[in-house]
Amino acid sequence: MEETTERPSVSFSYSQWMSNVNKSTQEAYESKPISHWILLILSGAAMLIAFPASSLLSRLYFSNGGKSKWIISWVAVAGWPITCLILLPTYIFQKIKPTPLSAKLVLSYVVLGFLSAADNLMYAYAYAYLPASTSSLLASSSLAFSALFGYLIVKNPLNASVVNSIVIITGAMAIIALDSSSDRYSYITNSQYFAGFFWDIMGSALHGLIFALSELLFVKLLGRRSFHVALEQQVMVSLIAFAFTTLGMVVSNDFQGMSQEAESFKGGESLYTQVLVWSAVTFQLGVLGATAVLFLASTVMAGVLNAVRVPITSIAAVILMHDPMSGFKILSLILTCWGFSSYIYGSSSSNSSTQASSSS
């Protein structure tokens, strides 16, 4: 008589997963002071509000007659004194001393500043040639690059769900590429459209690398001692990016062309000035929020919030700027949201597994 051994069935339990997530969330909440969560919420809100506003303003600049990629790149980092004004009171009222500058720290700031300047220039080409909704959808690929570089550089976990999200988001990007004829502006050539497509993807890859390198900077050199460290990092990186971009403006003679561009701008010089000023303010607030999320949480959280702004920007662009929204673009948006969900699930599963193994 043959004995039959029953194998335990392995199945996904949604209720068990929710229980693990709730437990890990409660443990995480209790492990930090309330000020930590207030800062994290404010930083996340800055990313989700300021970044979409900055993207729409950049697109408005080009659609109303702006032509210089260097100007919109320069404006993106011209708001660095905003973070400096937030940082100074911490030195005065909390009596905190500035972090000493070592050779490694200065080199890290220079590298991140140069990469940030290059990243802004790449995105400027995307805003010049693509609708805001399309460029934001393509920028969602930064989530995949954040996961990849976070795994390679910071050793963040990379499981099957995260890999699945990368594949899904890549498929969503391919759908947009195949549907290029439906949302290409009539005055944009095919070569310009695909140049915008290419530089948007490259900018997203560089954005993911900057996230990972910034987290590595906090882990290896700065530490997570106090929130002023995140402010110092942002001031230095933005200042150096501002210096690199100003050099590009000088070489390209774009400072001299700003007055002429303002005169021919649709809406007049007043609107031209408002677009540039608010672009500087919103972008700086968005980057400050992203840096703070990296400091307070991780590359994973920053990547998720950076990706969540994609549907916000896309919907706002359709409503406010009357961007075309074809069936293929809607499908791409749905796939992108699916990829986000898979990424969040994979990240929460990794955190739950890590906590379970550490407690056993």
C-alpha positions in Angstrom: 0.0 0.0 0.0 1.5 3.3 -1.1 1.7 6.1 1.3 0.6 9.4 0.1 2.2 12.5 1.6 0.3 15.7 1.4 2.4 18.7 0.4 1.5 21.9 2.0 -0.1 24.3 -0.5 1.6 27.6 -0.9 -0.8 30.3 -1.7 -0.9 34.1 -1.4 -3.0 35.3 1.5 -4.0 39.0 1.1 -5.2 39.2 4.7 -1.9 37.8 5.9 0.0 40.3 3.8 -2.1 43.2 5.0 -1.5 42.0 8.6 2.3 42.0 8.0 2.2 45.4 6.4 0.1 46.9 9.3 2.4 45.3 11.8 5.6 46.6 10.1 4.0 50.1 9.7 3.1 50.2 13.3 6.6 49.2 14.4 8.1 51.7 12.0 5.8 54.5 13.4 6.7 53.7 17.0 10.4 53.6 16.3 10.6 57.2 15.3 9.5 60.5 17.0 6.5 62.3 15.7 8.7 65.1 14.3 10.2 62.6 12.0 6.8 61.7 10.4 5.7 65.3 10.2 8.9 66.2 8.2 8.5 63.1 6.1 4.8 64.0 5.2 5.8 67.6 4.4 8.7 66.4 2.3 6.5 64.0 0.4 3.9 66.6 -0.2 6.5 69.0 -1.5 7.5 66.3 -4.1 3.9 65.6 -5.1 3.0 69.2 -5.5 6.1 71.1 -6.5 7.5 68.6 -9.1 4.3 68.5 -11.2 4.0 72.3 -11.1 7.6 72.6 -12.2 7.0 70.2 -15.1 4.0 72.1 -16.3 5.8 75.5 -16.0 8.7 74.1 -18.0 6.3 73.0 -20.8 4.5 76.3 -20.6 7.9 78.1 -21.2 8.5 76.2 -24.4 4.8 76.3 -25.7 4.7 80.1 -25.3 7.8 80.8 -27.3 10.8 79.9 -25.1 13.5 78.2 -27.0 16.6 77.9 -24.7 17.2 74.6 -23.0 20.0 76.2 -21.0 17.7 78.8 -19.5 15.1 76.3 -18.2 18.0 74.2 -16.9 19.5 77.2 -15.2 16.2 78.3 -13.7 15.8 74.8 -12.2 18.8 75.3 -9.8 18.6 79.2 -9.5 16.4 78.7 -6.5 19.2 77.2 -4.3 19.1 80.2 -1.9 15.6 79.1 -0.8 17.1 76.0 0.9 19.9 78.2 2.2 17.4 80.4 3.9 15.8 77.4 5.5 19.2 76.1 6.7 20.6 79.3 8.3 18.0 79.4 11.2 19.1 75.9 12.2 22.6 77.2 12.8 21.4 80.3 14.6 18.6 79.0 16.8 19.6 75.3 17.4 23.3 76.3 17.7 24.3 73.5 15.2 27.8 73.8 13.6 28.1 73.2 9.9 29.4 69.8 8.8 33.2 70.0 8.2 34.1 69.7 4.6 36.5 66.8 3.8 38.1 66.1 0.4 35.7 63.2 -0.1 32.7 65.2 0.8 33.6 68.1 -1.5 34.3 65.6 -4.4 30.9 64.0 -3.7 29.1 67.4 -3.9 30.9 68.3 -7.1 30.0 65.0 -8.8 26.3 65.2 -7.7 26.2 68.9 -8.7 27.5 68.1 -12.2 25.1 65.1 -12.6 22.2 67.3 -11.4 23.1 70.0 -14.0 23.3 67.3 -16.7 20.0 65.8 -15.6 18.2 69.2 -15.8 19.5 69.8 -19.3 18.3 66.3 -20.4 14.8 67.0 -19.1 14.8 70.4 -20.7 15.1 68.7 -24.1 12.2 66.4 -23.2 10.0 69.4 -22.2 10.9 71.2 -25.4 9.8 68.4 -27.7 7.2 66.4 -25.8 3.8 67.1 -24.2 3.9 67.4 -20.5 1.8 64.3 -20.0 4.1 62.2 -22.2 7.3 63.4 -20.7 6.0 62.7 -17.2 5.0 59.2 -18.2 8.4 58.5 -19.6 10.0 60.0 -16.5 8.3 57.2 -14.5 11.1 55.0 -15.7 13.2 56.7 -13.0 11.5 54.3 -10.5 13.0 51.3 -12.3 16.4 53.0 -12.4 16.1 53.9 -8.7 15.5 50.3 -7.9 18.4 49.1 -10.1 21.0 51.6 -8.9 19.7 51.3 -5.3 20.4 47.6 -5.5 23.8 48.0 -7.1 25.1 50.9 -5.1 23.3 51.0 -1.7 22.4 47.2 -1.6 18.7 47.8 -1.3 16.7 44.6 -1.8 15.6 43.6 -5.3 12.9 40.9 -5.4 10.6 39.4 -8.0 7.9 41.9 -7.5 10.3 44.8 -8.0 11.8 43.2 -11.2 8.2 42.7 -12.4 7.5 46.4 -11.9 10.6 47.3 -13.9 9.4 45.0 -16.8 5.8 46.5 -16.7 7.0 50.1 -16.7 9.4 49.4 -19.5 6.5 48.0 -21.5 4.5 51.1 -20.8 7.4 53.2 -22.2 7.4 51.1 -25.4 3.7 51.7 -25.9 4.3 55.5 -25.9 7.1 55.1 -28.4 4.9 53.1 -30.7 2.1 55.7 -30.4 4.3 58.7 -31.2 2.1 60.0 -34.0 -0.9 60.7 -31.8 0.7 63.2 -29.4 3.4 64.8 -31.4 3.0 68.5 -31.9 2.6 69.6 -35.5 5.7 71.9 -35.3 7.9 69.1 -33.9 9.7 66.8 -36.3 10.0 63.1 -35.9 13.7 63.4 -35.1 13.0 66.1 -32.4 10.2 63.9 -30.9 12.5 60.9 -30.6 15.3 63.1 -29.3 13.0 64.3 -26.5 12.0 60.6 -25.9 15.7 59.6 -25.7 16.7 62.4 -23.4 13.7 61.9 -21.1 14.7 58.2 -20.6 18.4 59.2 -20.1 17.4 61.9 -17.6 15.3 59.4 -15.7 18.2 57.0 -15.6 20.5 59.8 -14.3 17.8 60.7 -11.8 17.8 57.2 -10.4 21.6 57.3 -10.2 21.5 60.6 -8.3 18.9 59.2 -5.8 21.2 56.2 -5.1 24.4 58.2 -4.8 22.6 60.7 -2.5 21.5 57.9 -0.2 25.1 56.5 -0.3 26.4 59.9 0.7 24.1 60.0 3.7 25.1 56.4 4.7 28.9 56.7 4.2 29.9 60.3 4.8 27.2 62.4 6.3 25.2 60.0 8.4 21.6 60.6 9.5 22.4 62.7 12.6 20.1 65.7 12.1 17.8 67.1 9.4 20.2 70.0 8.8 22.5 67.5 7.1 19.9 67.0 4.3 19.6 70.8 3.9 23.4 71.2 3.7 23.6 68.5 1.0 20.9 70.2 -1.0 22.5 73.6 -0.7 25.9 72.4 -1.8 24.7 70.2 -4.7 22.3 72.9 -6.0 25.0 75.6 -5.7 27.5 73.5 -7.7 24.8 72.6 -10.3 24.0 76.3 -10.5 27.7 77.1 -11.2 27.9 74.5 -14.0 24.7 75.6 -15.6 25.7 79.3 -15.3 28.9 78.4 -17.2 26.8 76.8 -19.9 24.6 79.9 -20.1 27.7 82.1 -20.6 29.2 79.9 -23.3 25.9 79.7 -25.2 25.2 83.5 -24.8 21.8 82.8 -23.4 22.0 85.5 -20.8 22.1 88.1 -23.6 19.1 86.4 -25.3 16.8 86.5 -22.3 15.5 90.1 -22.9 14.8 89.4 -26.6 13.0 86.1 -25.7 10.9 87.9 -23.0 9.7 90.5 -25.6 8.5 87.8 -28.0 7.1 85.5 -25.3 3.4 84.8 -25.7 1.8 86.6 -22.7 4.4 89.3 -22.5 7.5 89.9 -20.3 5.5 89.8 -17.1 4.3 86.2 -17.8 7.8 85.3 -18.9 9.3 86.5 -15.6 6.6 84.7 -13.6 7.1 81.4 -15.4 10.9 81.5 -14.7 10.6 82.6 -11.1 7.9 80.0 -10.2 9.8 77.4 -12.1 12.9 78.1 -9.9 10.8 78.1 -6.7 8.8 74.9 -7.4 11.7 72.9 -8.7 13.8 73.8 -5.7 11.0 72.8 -3.3 10.5 69.5 -5.1 14.2 68.7 -5.0 14.4 69.7 -1.3 11.5 67.4 -0.6 13.2 64.5 -2.5 16.4 65.0 -0.6 14.6 65.1 2.7 12.7 61.8 1.8 16.1 60.2 1.0 17.4 61.3 4.4 14.4 60.4 6.4 13.5 57.2 4.6 15.4 55.7 1.6 15.8 55.6 -2.2 12.8 53.3 -2.3 10.5 55.8 -0.8 11.9 58.7 -2.9 11.5 56.6 -6.0 7.9 55.7 -5.2 6.9 59.3 -4.5 8.8 60.5 -7.6 6.8 58.0 -9.6 3.4 58.7 -8.0 3.7 62.3 -9.3 3.4 60.9 -12.9 -0.4 60.4 -13.0 -0.8 63.7 -11.1 1.3 65.5 -13.8 -0.4 63.7 -16.7 -3.9 64.4 -15.5 -3.0 68.1 -14.7 -1.4 68.5 -18.2 -4.6 67.1 -19.9 -6.9 69.5 -17.9 -4.7 72.6 -17.8 -2.7 72.4 -21.0 -5.1 70.3 -23.1 -2.5 67.7 -23.8 -3.7 64.9 -26.1 -4.7 61.7 -24.3 -4.9 58.8 -26.7 -6.1 55.2 -25.8 -2.4 54.1 -26.0 -1.4 56.7 -23.5 -4.2 55.8 -21.1 -3.1 52.1 -21.4 0.5 53.2 -20.7 -0.7 55.2 -17.6 -2.6 52.1 -16.4 0.4 49.9 -16.8 2.6 52.5 -15.1 0.2 52.5 -12.1 0.3 48.7 -12.1 4.1 48.8 -12.1 4.0 51.2 -9.1 1.7 48.9 -7.2 4.0 45.9 -7.9 7.0 48.0 -6.8 5.3 49.0 -3.5 4.2 45.5 -2.8 7.7 44.1 -3.4 9.3 46.8 -1.2 6.8 46.2 1.6 7.3 42.4 1.3 11.1 42.9 1.6 10.8 45.1 4.6 8.4 42.5 6.3 10.8 39.7 5.5 13.7 41.6 6.9 11.9 42.5 10.1 10.7 38.9 10.5 14.2 37.5 10.1 15.7 40.0 12.5 13.2 39.3 15.2 13.6 35.5 14.9 
